[in-house]
Amino acid sequence: MASKTLLLDLPNELFPFIFQYLSAVDLLKTFADDKSHRFQTLIQPFISRLDISRESDEWVQNHLSNVLTQHEIVHLRLQSNHLTLIEEHLSSNHIQSMEMIDFDASNDNQKQILDRFSGKLKRLSFVQPGPYEYDNLASLLFRSDSQLERLTLLSYPLYFSVDDIEPCTRLTHLSIVSEGMSPVFVLIQYLPNLQNLKVTMFSQECIVQTPPDIKDVKPCSELRSVTFQGWIKYFDHIESFFATFGSTIEYLSMDIDCRYYVFNGKQLEHVLLDKMPCLSSLHLIIFSPLANDDSIEIETFKSFSWQKFNPIVYWHDVYAQQHMIFTLPYKSDRFQYFSNEFVSTCVSNQTVSLCFDRVRTLILTNTTPFKFETFLFIEKVFPKVKTIKLTHWIIDLLDESEHENEEDHQNIAVVNDDVLADTSLQIPSVKELHIDLWSPFKDYKAFRRFLQFFPNLISLRFKSERSFLHDILQHEQEDKFIKSTLARIEQLDITFEDEKKSWTDAEIRRLFPKVKQYTRGFGGA
C-alpha cells in the first residue's frame, strides 16, 4: 500500500515554490491555526508585505490585530476606512511602508490617525479610485519632522499653498499628479534631497495654467531621475523646468500628449538635450494628436547629440493630423491611435527592427479602412497584445470644420475588402475587443472578421443598435462560427443610443450564454 505524504513531511526547500502561488492573506488564513515555529518562520518572508484592501471590515477587525502583533509586517496596503479598526496597533508595529486606497482628506478622524503614526513611515502611497481629492493633505505630509523617503499621490492633483508645506530633508522620491508646472517648482524648493521625481500632468481645456515663478529658484543638486506623463498644455513651462533643474538629470522619461504642437529634432535638442549635460538615459513618447503641421524631417534627429541615445522613431497620420515620436525600445504598455499610416510613414534615425513586446493594449483608429497588411504587421510586431480597442481619432472640440466633417468620418469603412477576403490570419494573444466608433457599430461582416482574428477572445465591449442584433440573430442560425464564438464570451459591455431600441436580457443571454454578469449602458459611449 502506497504511503501518504503529508504537507508537513515536505522539506523546507519546497515551500517557497508553493507559497509563491498564494497571496499573503491566503497564507495567513491557511496557517492561522498552525502554531508551529517552523511554519511561522517559513511564511514570514511571504507575508511581510500584506494587502488587505479587499478584505471585509469584519475580517480586518477580528484578525488583523493578531497578525500585526504576531508577525513582522513591513508593508501594508489597505482601505483607508480600515485605519480606525486597527489604530491602536499601528504605532507599535514594524510597518515602514503603507499604501492607502480612497483616503478622505475631509475626514478628520482619518487625518488624525494619519497624523499620529505617519511620522514613523518611510514610504507612503495614496491611490484614489474614488471621488476624494488631496485638498488639505499637504500640511500632513510635507513636514520638517517627516521620516518619509518616498511619497506617491496618484489619480488626483495635489493642491496646496506655500503655507501648507515645510522643508522635508529625508524625502528622495516623489510621485504626484499636478495641474501645471507651478506646484512642481514650489515643491522642489522644499525638497533639497529629491533624487527621483515623477509627475503626471493634469490639464483642462478651459483652465489657464499659471507659468512657474523662476525668480530666486535654486537648482536641485540631488535630482537625477525625472518622469513626465500626461497632457502638457504649455510646453514652454516644461522648457523652464529643464532650464532650471536639468543640469543634474541623468535619466529622463517622457510619455506626453503635446496636443497642438509637434517638435523636430533640432527643437527638442535645444529644449532637452542641451539643458541636460549629464543625461545618459532617454525614453520618449511624444504624441501630438491635433497638430496640423507637415511631417517633420527625420534627419533633424541624426545629429551627434541624438546618436548617443536610443533610436528615434517618427510617424505621421495626415488624415487624423496626428504625429508621434518615440524611442526604442518602446516602454509603455499602451500604443495609441495606430492606423494604416504607421506602416507607410514610420521612419527612424537609425536602422531598427520594430517589436513592441511590452504593449498589452493597442488602440486602433480607422482614418482609412484597415488593410490586410496592417493586421499582418500587428501580428508580427505586437506579439503580446491582449486588448484591442477600435476607436475614432481625437478631434479639436473648438474646430467647427471638424464637426462639419464628422458625418464623413462616420461613413469610413472599418476594413478593406482584402481583410474580409483572407480569413487565415489570426492574433491569438488578444483576449479583449473594444469597439467605440463615431456611431453605433453595425457592420456584421467586419464584426465577424474581427472575431476570426482573435480566436481566444473572452471579453467584448461595443456600442450598437437593434438592427445589428437582427443581423447577428439572422446569421447565428446558420453560422456555427458566430454561435460558438459568442458562446465563449465571459465579459460583456454593450452601449445603446436608444434605450427603447436596446437588446433585451433574454436576447443577450441567448447570444452570450457564458456571460455571468454584463454591463448595459445607454447614450453616448
Solvent accessible surface area in square Angstrom, and as a share of the most:
residue,aa,sasa,rsa
1,M,234,1.04
2,A,91,0.71
3,S,106,0.69
4,K,173,0.73
5,T,100,0.58
6,L,113,0.56
7,L,83,0.41
8,L,97,0.48
9,D,89,0.46
10,L,42,0.21
11,P,69,0.43
12,N,69,0.35
13,E,127,0.57
14,L,78,0.39
15,F,0,0.00
16,P,58,0.36
17,F,129,0.54
18,I,66,0.34
19,F,2,0.01
20,Q,106,0.47
21,Y,179,0.68
22,L,71,0.35
23,S,60,0.39
24,A,13,0.10
25,V,8,0.04
26,D,62,0.32
27,L,0,0.00
28,L,11,0.06
29,K,98,0.41
30,T,87,0.51
31,F,19,0.08
32,A,59,0.46
33,D,129,0.67
34,D,40,0.21
35,K,159,0.67
36,S,45,0.29
37,H,152,0.68
38,R,81,0.29
39,F,1,0.01
40,Q,46,0.21
41,T,76,0.44
42,L,29,0.15
43,I,1,0.01
44,Q,47,0.21
45,P,97,0.61
46,F,65,0.27
47,I,0,0.00
48,S,22,0.14
49,R,143,0.52
50,L,1,0.00
51,D,66,0.34
52,I,0,0.00
53,S,8,0.05
54,R,231,0.84
55,E,37,0.17
56,S,65,0.42
57,D,70,0.36
58,E,122,0.55
59,W,32,0.11
60,V,0,0.00
61,Q,110,0.49
62,N,82,0.42
63,H,88,0.39
64,L,0,0.00
65,S,26,0.17
66,N,80,0.41
67,V,14,0.08
68,L,5,0.02
69,T,101,0.59
70,Q,120,0.53
71,H,25,0.11
72,E,85,0.38
73,I,0,0.00
74,V,44,0.25
75,H,22,0.10
76,L,0,0.00
77,R,64,0.23
78,L,0,0.00
79,Q,49,0.22
80,S,0,0.00
81,N,70,0.36
82,H,3,0.01
83,L,0,0.00
84,T,60,0.35
85,L,55,0.27
86,I,1,0.01
87,E,61,0.27
88,E,140,0.63
89,H,47,0.21
90,L,4,0.02
91,S,76,0.49
92,S,97,0.62
93,N,14,0.07
94,H,106,0.47
95,I,3,0.02
96,Q,87,0.39
97,S,14,0.09
98,M,1,0.01
99,E,33,0.15
100,M,0,0.00
101,I,13,0.07
102,D,42,0.22
103,F,0,0.00
104,D,24,0.12
105,A,5,0.04
106,S,90,0.58
107,N,54,0.28
108,D,94,0.49
109,N,74,0.38
110,Q,15,0.07
111,K,41,0.17
112,Q,96,0.43
113,I,2,0.01
114,L,1,0.00
115,D,55,0.29
116,R,147,0.54
117,F,10,0.04
118,S,11,0.07
119,G,35,0.34
120,K,73,0.31
121,L,1,0.00
122,K,90,0.38
123,R,111,0.41
124,L,2,0.01
125,S,28,0.18
126,F,0,0.00
127,V,30,0.17
128,Q,1,0.01
129,P,98,0.62
130,G,17,0.16
131,P,109,0.69
132,Y,78,0.30
133,E,74,0.33
134,Y,0,0.00
135,D,64,0.33
136,N,98,0.50
137,L,0,0.00
138,A,1,0.01
139,S,51,0.33
140,L,29,0.14
141,L,5,0.03
142,F,1,0.00
143,R,70,0.26
144,S,75,0.49
145,D,85,0.44
146,S,17,0.11
147,Q,65,0.29
148,L,7,0.04
149,E,64,0.29
150,R,88,0.32
151,L,1,0.01
152,T,33,0.19
153,L,0,0.00
154,L,71,0.35
155,S,63,0.41
156,Y,60,0.23
157,P,6,0.04
158,L,3,0.02
159,Y,87,0.33
160,F,45,0.19
161,S,58,0.37
162,V,81,0.46
163,D,138,0.72
164,D,48,0.25
165,I,9,0.05
166,E,77,0.35
167,P,71,0.45
168,C,5,0.03
169,T,75,0.44
170,R,127,0.46
171,L,4,0.02
172,T,28,0.16
173,H,41,0.18
174,L,4,0.02
175,S,18,0.11
176,I,3,0.02
177,V,11,0.06
178,S,1,0.01
179,E,31,0.14
180,G,1,0.01
181,M,3,0.01
182,S,28,0.18
183,P,31,0.20
184,V,1,0.01
185,F,3,0.01
186,V,45,0.26
187,L,1,0.01
188,I,5,0.03
189,Q,67,0.30
190,Y,53,0.20
191,L,0,0.00
192,P,63,0.40
193,N,57,0.29
194,L,0,0.00
195,Q,73,0.33
196,N,49,0.25
197,L,2,0.01
198,K,78,0.33
199,V,0,0.00
200,T,38,0.22
201,M,11,0.05
202,F,75,0.31
203,S,17,0.11
204,Q,67,0.30
205,E,70,0.31
206,C,111,0.66
207,I,72,0.36
208,V,122,0.70
209,Q,13,0.06
210,T,94,0.55
211,P,86,0.54
212,P,14,0.09
213,D,104,0.54
214,I,99,0.50
215,K,155,0.66
216,D,126,0.65
217,V,30,0.17
218,K,148,0.63
219,P,87,0.55
220,C,8,0.05
221,S,71,0.46
222,E,64,0.29
223,L,0,0.00
224,R,87,0.32
225,S,20,0.13
226,V,0,0.00
227,T,26,0.15
228,F,0,0.00
229,Q,59,0.26
230,G,25,0.24
231,W,31,0.11
232,I,4,0.02
233,K,30,0.13
234,Y,62,0.23
235,F,10,0.04
236,D,83,0.43
237,H,11,0.05
238,I,0,0.00
239,E,65,0.29
240,S,32,0.21
241,F,0,0.00
242,F,1,0.00
243,A,66,0.51
244,T,26,0.15
245,F,2,0.01
246,G,0,0.00
247,S,58,0.38
248,T,30,0.17
249,I,0,0.00
250,E,73,0.33
251,Y,78,0.30
252,L,0,0.00
253,S,19,0.12
254,M,1,0.01
255,D,57,0.30
256,I,5,0.03
257,D,24,0.13
258,C,2,0.01
259,R,41,0.15
260,Y,72,0.27
261,Y,109,0.42
262,V,20,0.11
263,F,25,0.10
264,N,41,0.21
265,G,0,0.00
266,K,141,0.60
267,Q,86,0.38
268,L,0,0.00
269,E,34,0.15
270,H,111,0.49
271,V,12,0.07
272,L,0,0.00
273,L,16,0.08
274,D,86,0.44
275,K,61,0.26
276,M,4,0.02
277,P,105,0.66
278,C,67,0.40
279,L,18,0.09
280,S,89,0.57
281,S,34,0.22
282,L,3,0.02
283,H,20,0.09
284,L,2,0.01
285,I,15,0.08
286,I,2,0.01
287,F,14,0.06
288,S,2,0.01
289,P,1,0.01
290,L,20,0.10
291,A,0,0.00
292,N,118,0.61
293,D,74,0.38
294,D,126,0.65
295,S,63,0.41
296,I,26,0.13
297,E,111,0.50
298,I,19,0.09
299,E,101,0.45
300,T,22,0.13
301,F,0,0.00
302,K,94,0.40
303,S,40,0.26
304,F,162,0.67
305,S,28,0.18
306,W,0,0.00
307,Q,76,0.34
308,K,129,0.55
309,F,23,0.10
310,N,50,0.26
311,P,29,0.18
312,I,0,0.00
313,V,0,0.00
314,Y,6,0.02
315,W,2,0.01
316,H,16,0.07
317,D,0,0.00
318,V,95,0.55
319,Y,124,0.47
320,A,5,0.04
321,Q,57,0.25
322,Q,3,0.01
323,H,1,0.01
324,M,5,0.02
325,I,2,0.01
326,F,0,0.00
327,T,3,0.02
328,L,16,0.08
329,P,75,0.47
330,Y,7,0.03
331,K,73,0.31
332,S,22,0.14
333,D,80,0.41
334,R,93,0.34
335,F,0,0.00
336,Q,68,0.30
337,Y,29,0.11
338,F,0,0.00
339,S,0,0.00
340,N,8,0.04
341,E,24,0.11
342,F,0,0.00
343,V,50,0.29
344,S,86,0.56
345,T,49,0.28
346,C,37,0.22
347,V,64,0.37
348,S,25,0.16
349,N,9,0.05
350,Q,57,0.25
351,T,142,0.83
352,V,52,0.30
353,S,106,0.68
354,L,35,0.18
355,C,65,0.39
356,F,1,0.00
357,D,66,0.34
358,R,113,0.41
359,V,0,0.00
360,R,83,0.30
361,T,20,0.11
362,L,0,0.00
363,I,10,0.05
364,L,1,0.00
365,T,0,0.00
366,N,10,0.05
367,T,5,0.03
368,T,29,0.17
369,P,39,0.25
370,F,0,0.00
371,K,84,0.35
372,F,33,0.14
373,E,89,0.40
374,T,1,0.00
375,F,2,0.01
376,L,80,0.40
377,F,41,0.17
378,I,1,0.00
379,E,74,0.33
380,K,153,0.65
381,V,4,0.02
382,F,1,0.00
383,P,59,0.37
384,K,102,0.43
385,V,0,0.00
386,K,110,0.46
387,T,12,0.07
388,I,1,0.01
389,K,54,0.23
390,L,1,0.00
391,T,20,0.12
392,H,57,0.26
393,W,11,0.04
394,I,48,0.25
395,I,23,0.11
396,D,27,0.14
397,L,130,0.65
398,L,136,0.67
399,D,52,0.27
400,E,134,0.60
401,S,55,0.35
402,E,25,0.11
403,H,81,0.36
404,E,133,0.59
405,N,69,0.35
406,E,44,0.20
407,E,120,0.54
408,D,89,0.46
409,H,31,0.14
410,Q,71,0.32
411,N,111,0.57
412,I,49,0.25
413,A,54,0.42
414,V,9,0.05
415,V,12,0.07
416,N,53,0.27
417,D,115,0.60
418,D,66,0.34
419,V,0,0.00
420,L,56,0.28
421,A,87,0.67
422,D,52,0.27
423,T,74,0.43
424,S,90,0.58
425,L,21,0.10
426,Q,87,0.39
427,I,6,0.03
428,P,72,0.46
429,S,33,0.21
430,V,0,0.00
431,K,81,0.34
432,E,58,0.26
433,L,0,0.00
434,H,27,0.12
435,I,4,0.02
436,D,51,0.26
437,L,22,0.11
438,W,42,0.15
439,S,34,0.22
440,P,12,0.07
441,F,7,0.03
442,K,115,0.49
443,D,56,0.29
444,Y,21,0.08
445,K,142,0.60
446,A,1,0.00
447,F,0,0.00
448,R,64,0.23
449,R,5,0.02
450,F,2,0.01
451,L,1,0.00
452,Q,28,0.12
453,F,1,0.00
454,F,1,0.00
455,P,38,0.24
456,N,63,0.33
457,L,0,0.00
458,I,59,0.30
459,S,9,0.06
460,L,1,0.01
461,R,120,0.44
462,F,3,0.01
463,K,16,0.07
464,S,0,0.00
465,E,53,0.24
466,R,92,0.34
467,S,60,0.39
468,F,0,0.00
469,L,2,0.01
470,H,117,0.52
471,D,43,0.22
472,I,0,0.00
473,L,36,0.18
474,Q,105,0.47
475,H,58,0.26
476,E,12,0.06
477,Q,127,0.57
478,E,136,0.61
479,D,24,0.12
480,K,177,0.75
481,F,66,0.28
482,I,0,0.00
483,K,117,0.50
484,S,68,0.44
485,T,1,0.01
486,L,1,0.00
487,A,35,0.27
488,R,74,0.27
489,I,0,0.00
490,E,71,0.32
491,Q,110,0.49
492,L,9,0.04
493,D,40,0.21
494,I,0,0.00
495,T,22,0.13
496,F,2,0.01
497,E,100,0.45
498,D,58,0.30
499,E,112,0.50
500,K,191,0.81
501,K,122,0.52
502,S,15,0.10
503,W,1,0.00
504,T,67,0.39
505,D,75,0.39
506,A,76,0.59
507,E,33,0.15
508,I,1,0.00
509,R,110,0.40
510,R,123,0.45
511,L,5,0.02
512,F,1,0.00
513,P,86,0.54
514,K,107,0.45
515,V,3,0.02
516,K,175,0.74
517,Q,159,0.70
518,Y,48,0.18
519,T,79,0.46
520,R,81,0.29
521,G,22,0.22
522,F,87,0.36
523,G,28,0.27
524,G,70,0.67
525,A,80,0.62
